[in-house]
Amino acid sequence: MIKPLDKNVLVKKMESKTITGIYMPQSNTNLYEVIRVGKNVTEVKNENVVIIDITKAKEVTYNSVVFFLVSEENILGVVED
């Protein structure tokens, strides 16, 4: 797994489950799930749902899964229930 450094956050596009049970990326949403955080990240935690500035994120493919590395300062908000 990818370990983000310093104030970086590893996120993945939110997925939705289809009627047949297949997980599909939500292409019409800007919501991302936090997978891992760097040691100096203070505002978000693993499994938070966040909105990011995608233009400042770095796309990374690892084991055929697309992730994004983004600095904590480029996370625009945390979705709260």
Beta strands, then each sheet from edge to edge (+ up, - down):
strand 1: 8-13
strand 2: 15-17
strand 3: 23-25
strand 4: 31-37
strand 5: 49-52
strand 6: 58-62
strand 7: 65-71
strand 8: 75-78
sheet 1: 6+ 7- 1+ 4- 5+ 8-
sheet 2: 2+ 3-
end
